Amino acid sequence: MANVVVVGAQWGDEGKGKIVDWLSERADVVVRFQGGHNAGHTLVINGEVYKLSLLPSGIVRPGKLSVIGNGVVIDPWALSGEIEKLSGQGVEISRDNLRIAENATLILPLHRELDGIREAAAGAGKIGTTGRGIGPAYEDKVGRRAIRVYDLKNLDTLGAKIERLLTHHNALRRGLGVEEVSAQDLRAQLADVAPKLLPYMDTVWDLLDHERKAGKRILFEGAQGIMLDIDHGTYPFVTSSNTVAGQAANGSGVGPSALSYILGIAKAYTTRVGAGPFPSELHDEIGEKIGERGHEFGTVTGRKRRCGWFDAVMVRQAIKTAGITGIALTKLDVLDGFEEIKVCIGYELDGERIARLPAGQNAQARVTPVFERFEGWQGSTAGARTWNELPAQAVKYVRHIEELIDCPVALLSTSPERDDTVLMRDPFED
């Protein structure tokens, strides 16, 4: 059976939640493999809106197993609140349909505080963090001082780990003029939250190995987008984890041989939240119109997203670095009615034409787009579920995008509703 990895092919917010939910009908297991609750996925099912941050999108489908892998950093309080909210919407969540990796790192209150303090002190050097403690938690993970899910099972033996963690954090807090954290208070916080997480704890790598051997289909769900990858993104305006498809193996413990099909998600235009380079950004009424039509506000932060034309150079680069097999193109309906649509087909940097986004921060800031003009369409694509329902010019646009990014479009999303999707290639059967 094919296993599918879903990753964002832009700067996040591409509509991964809907696509993962749509694909989860064909999957048995849905795995979240990186990031934290800085990610936001909005699902619209029969008019009901579900907003997810940590829980895999498959959680809203009965009979599916949702898994939070070791590559995710987990805020236990945020996760508990998310479970409670979804339960209030009628979604049943128990050990039967949710498991959490025992070796996943925890986000603690001190991480959230440090994130906010440092961003506030950065002034003009802000990178647009969500302030949810994601970065500091990953720092502790690689610094080998993190508290992990399994540690909640052995609170009485955590003294040395807490001391090591606070030796680092209290030194930072003293330097920033902030009150230190006491070991007793931290231990009390962990004791309070332990019963909310431990019922879901499991050895995820072993669980997924058994599921694979049983012939189950596994869907790996990424967060953010490839251009926010800590290595391959627009550094330093990136997230704190690897968002490329290869992280699906590392962040869940299955090994790269388990990854069969890589589906990249891209909007029919481009958006970005927060600071950082954005070559195809629009600063006019057209950009405002796209934002209004697309309801471009962050699921988690509520921040207004910056909007621009489709950037074929950036998406092509994301496809290469993540090994993407096919693209799911979302929000095509937002472009309905435009007389003219532009597509970024190249960049100019210091007078030279280039076909990639450079790695240097200053060079990225100096890049200017080279646009190609494309005739728009006056018919509606909204709600289309077959290729034949699309206006001819919209079909031409999609086909031209395929040529520019050197990758086939496997799925086309025409509204936030789950079933308003045109399927060209089924990733589970490809």
Disulfide bonds with the S-S distance in Angstrom:
none
